[in-house]
Amino acid sequence: MELGDNPTSFTLSTSGKYLLVAGQRLTLLDDALHQKWSRQTTAPSVVEQAVFTVTGGVAVVYSFLKDQSRQFVTYDIAGKYQDGYTVPDFGRGSQISLARSGTLVVTLESGTIYTVSPQGKVIAKFTVPNPGQKLAGLVTVVDDSGTRILVGYGRSISGTPGPLPRYLFDQTGKKIAQISATSDNPDLRALGNDFLTFGRTAEIFDKDGKQLLSASKLNFNAIDASMSDGECALLFQE
């Protein structure tokens, strides 16, 4: 099949039965790639992020082109509107991470983080440490439950290789753990309720910051990973 509307991301459901396509609209396909439904806003917007929720529906954040405002919406798996709210305006230059629980994490360039409940209520506001303002490239990822947030800077402003601290918080802003990484491993992503830091090597940590796995391959970089039923698959690129 051919997909219009400039798709930017694809998300497969854990059951493998559905594929979520995000772009200028949100489209749900079945496992035969037949369209089940498609949704878009009245005013011009793009789908900034969309996930299958832990309750079996779909959550999406639309970003409106005119003023960069955001709208959070949930649908059931049949595409019926369930609930939604206007995301508070936290200022320009913010990035979002959407948990499968519906919790939204908004990160500002300043290092300030807001957590927002599925009902649109701000849960907490806290700041990521950046001693001497020597680090840049802040990245935030949230686990499926929305109760653990891993945050880290991707580089030093000077460009000199060195340690890159990662901080693990809960949704209230309480620091759970601090994880040490190097400039060789600048990337972060969530794996269910665990976390991956990767680059030259791949390291997986649990919700308490305990290292579960460390793997590398000579002359290769880790670029992706997945976990299912306690097993992990790593993808390396030369």
C-alpha positions as CSV (number, residue, x, y, z in Angstrom):
1,M,0.0,0.0,0.0
2,E,1.0,3.7,-0.4
3,L,1.0,6.0,2.5
4,G,0.5,9.7,2.0
5,D,0.6,12.6,4.5
6,N,4.4,12.4,4.9
7,P,4.7,9.6,7.6
8,T,7.5,10.2,10.1
9,S,7.3,7.2,12.4
10,F,5.9,3.7,12.7
11,T,5.0,1.9,15.9
12,L,4.1,-1.8,16.1
13,S,1.8,-2.9,18.8
14,T,3.1,-5.5,21.3
15,S,0.7,-8.1,19.9
16,G,2.0,-7.5,16.3
17,K,-1.6,-7.0,15.1
18,Y,-1.5,-3.2,14.5
19,L,0.8,-0.6,13.1
20,L,0.5,3.0,14.1
21,V,1.7,5.5,11.4
22,A,2.4,9.1,12.4
23,G,2.7,12.1,10.1
24,Q,0.4,14.9,9.2
25,R,-2.3,12.5,10.4
26,L,-2.5,9.4,12.6
27,T,-3.3,6.1,10.9
28,L,-3.9,2.6,12.3
29,L,-3.2,-0.4,10.0
30,D,-3.9,-4.0,10.7
31,D,-1.3,-6.9,10.2
32,A,-2.3,-7.1,6.5
33,L,-1.6,-3.3,6.2
34,H,-5.2,-2.5,5.7
35,Q,-6.3,0.9,7.1
36,K,-8.6,0.6,10.1
37,W,-8.9,4.3,10.7
38,S,-7.2,7.7,10.3
39,R,-7.5,10.9,12.3
40,Q,-6.2,14.4,12.0
41,T,-7.0,17.8,13.6
42,T,-9.2,20.5,12.0
43,A,-6.3,23.0,12.2
44,P,-3.1,22.1,10.4
45,S,-0.9,20.0,12.7
46,V,1.6,17.1,12.8
47,V,1.7,14.1,15.0
48,E,4.6,14.8,17.3
49,Q,4.4,11.5,19.1
50,A,2.0,8.5,19.4
51,V,2.0,5.3,21.3
52,F,-0.2,2.2,22.0
53,T,-1.3,2.6,25.6
54,V,-1.1,0.0,28.4
55,T,-4.9,-0.1,28.4
56,G,-5.2,-1.2,24.8
57,G,-5.9,2.2,23.1
58,V,-3.8,4.9,21.4
59,A,-2.4,8.1,22.9
60,V,-1.1,11.0,20.6
61,V,0.3,14.5,20.9
62,Y,-0.5,16.8,18.0
63,S,1.6,19.9,17.5
64,F,-0.1,22.7,15.7
65,L,1.8,24.5,13.0
66,K,0.5,28.0,13.6
67,D,1.6,28.5,17.1
68,Q,3.4,25.2,18.1
69,S,0.8,24.5,20.8
70,R,0.1,20.9,21.6
71,Q,-3.0,18.7,22.1
72,F,-3.0,15.4,23.9
73,V,-5.7,12.9,22.7
74,T,-6.6,9.3,23.5
75,Y,-8.6,7.0,21.2
76,D,-9.7,3.4,21.7
77,I,-8.4,0.8,19.3
78,A,-11.4,1.4,17.1
79,G,-10.5,5.0,16.7
80,K,-13.2,6.5,18.9
81,Y,-12.2,9.6,20.8
82,Q,-11.8,9.0,24.5
83,D,-10.3,12.0,26.2
84,G,-7.9,14.9,25.7
85,Y,-6.5,18.2,26.9
86,T,-4.4,21.1,25.8
87,V,-0.8,20.6,26.8
88,P,0.3,23.6,29.0
89,D,2.6,26.1,27.3
90,F,6.0,25.5,28.8
91,G,7.8,27.7,26.3
92,R,9.6,27.3,23.0
93,G,12.3,24.7,22.4
94,S,10.7,22.0,24.5
95,Q,10.8,18.3,23.7
96,I,8.3,15.6,24.8
97,S,8.4,12.0,25.8
98,L,5.1,10.1,26.0
99,A,4.7,7.0,28.1
100,R,2.4,4.1,27.3
101,S,0.6,4.9,30.5
102,G,-0.3,8.3,29.1
103,T,2.1,10.2,31.3
104,L,3.7,13.1,29.4
105,V,7.2,14.4,30.1
106,V,8.2,17.8,28.8
107,T,11.8,18.9,28.8
108,L,13.0,22.5,28.3
109,E,16.3,23.5,26.9
110,S,17.2,25.0,30.3
111,G,17.1,21.5,31.8
112,T,13.8,21.9,33.6
113,I,11.4,18.9,33.3
114,Y,7.6,18.8,33.8
115,T,5.6,15.6,34.3
116,V,2.0,15.7,33.3
117,S,-0.7,13.1,34.1
118,P,-3.0,11.5,31.5
119,Q,-5.7,13.9,32.7
120,G,-3.5,17.0,32.0
121,K,-2.5,17.8,35.6
122,V,1.1,18.8,36.2
123,I,2.6,16.2,38.6
124,A,6.0,17.8,39.2
125,K,8.6,20.3,38.1
126,F,12.3,19.6,38.6
127,T,15.7,20.4,37.1
128,V,18.5,18.2,35.7
129,P,21.9,19.0,37.2
130,N,24.4,20.6,34.9
131,P,27.4,21.8,37.0
132,G,29.1,24.8,35.5
133,Q,26.7,24.6,32.5
134,K,29.4,22.5,30.7
135,L,27.1,20.0,29.1
136,A,24.6,20.2,26.2
137,G,22.2,18.1,24.1
138,L,19.8,17.1,26.8
139,V,17.8,13.9,26.0
140,T,14.9,12.5,28.0
141,V,13.2,9.1,27.8
142,V,10.3,7.7,29.9
143,D,9.5,4.1,30.6
144,D,6.1,2.4,29.7
145,S,4.7,3.0,33.2
146,G,5.5,6.7,33.2
147,T,7.1,6.3,36.7
148,R,10.8,6.3,35.6
149,I,12.5,9.0,33.6
150,L,16.1,8.7,32.4
151,V,17.8,12.0,31.5
152,G,21.3,12.7,30.1
153,Y,23.4,15.2,28.2
154,G,24.8,14.0,24.9
155,R,28.0,16.1,24.8
156,S,30.2,18.6,26.5
157,I,30.1,22.1,25.2
158,S,33.9,22.1,24.8
159,G,33.8,19.0,22.6
160,T,36.3,17.3,24.9
161,P,35.5,13.6,25.5
162,G,34.6,12.9,29.1
163,P,32.0,11.5,31.5
164,L,28.3,12.1,30.7
165,P,26.1,11.6,33.8
166,R,22.7,10.1,33.4
167,Y,20.0,10.7,36.1
168,L,17.1,8.4,36.8
169,F,14.1,10.1,38.3
170,D,10.6,9.0,39.3
171,Q,7.6,11.0,38.0
172,T,7.6,13.3,41.1
173,G,11.2,14.4,40.4
174,K,12.8,12.2,43.1
175,K,16.3,11.1,42.0
176,I,16.5,7.3,42.0
177,A,20.0,6.8,40.7
178,Q,22.9,8.4,38.8
179,I,24.5,6.4,36.0
180,S,27.9,7.1,34.7
181,A,28.5,7.1,30.9
182,T,31.1,8.3,28.5
183,S,30.9,10.5,25.4
184,D,31.2,7.2,23.3
185,N,27.7,6.3,24.5
186,P,25.6,9.5,24.0
187,D,22.2,8.0,23.1
188,L,19.3,6.9,25.3
189,R,16.0,5.1,24.8
190,A,13.4,3.3,26.9
191,L,12.9,-0.5,26.5
192,G,9.6,-1.2,28.2
193,N,10.3,-0.5,31.8
194,D,14.1,-0.7,31.3
195,F,16.5,1.7,29.7
196,L,19.3,1.5,27.0
197,T,22.3,3.7,26.8
198,F,24.2,3.1,23.6
199,G,26.9,4.2,21.1
200,R,30.2,2.4,21.2
201,T,28.7,-0.1,23.6
202,A,25.1,-1.0,24.7
203,E,24.2,-1.0,28.3
204,I,20.7,-1.8,29.8
205,F,19.6,-0.7,33.2
206,D,16.5,-1.5,35.2
207,K,14.0,0.9,36.9
208,D,16.3,1.2,39.9
209,G,19.5,2.0,37.8
210,K,21.0,-1.5,38.2
211,Q,22.9,-2.6,35.1
212,L,21.4,-5.7,33.5
213,L,23.6,-6.0,30.5
214,S,26.7,-4.6,28.8
215,A,27.7,-5.6,25.3
216,S,29.9,-4.4,22.5
217,K,31.3,-5.6,19.1
218,L,34.7,-4.6,17.8
219,N,34.6,-1.8,15.3
220,F,30.8,-1.6,15.5
221,N,28.4,0.8,17.1
222,A,25.1,-0.2,18.8
223,I,22.2,1.6,17.1
224,D,19.1,-0.1,18.5
225,A,17.7,-2.7,20.8
226,S,14.5,-4.5,21.8
227,M,13.3,-6.6,24.7
228,S,10.6,-9.2,24.9
229,D,9.8,-11.9,27.5
230,G,13.2,-11.3,29.3
231,E,15.2,-11.6,26.1
232,C,17.2,-8.8,24.4
233,A,18.1,-8.2,20.8
234,L,20.8,-5.7,19.9
235,L,21.5,-4.2,16.5
236,F,25.1,-3.1,15.7
237,Q,26.3,-1.2,12.7
238,E,29.9,-1.1,11.3
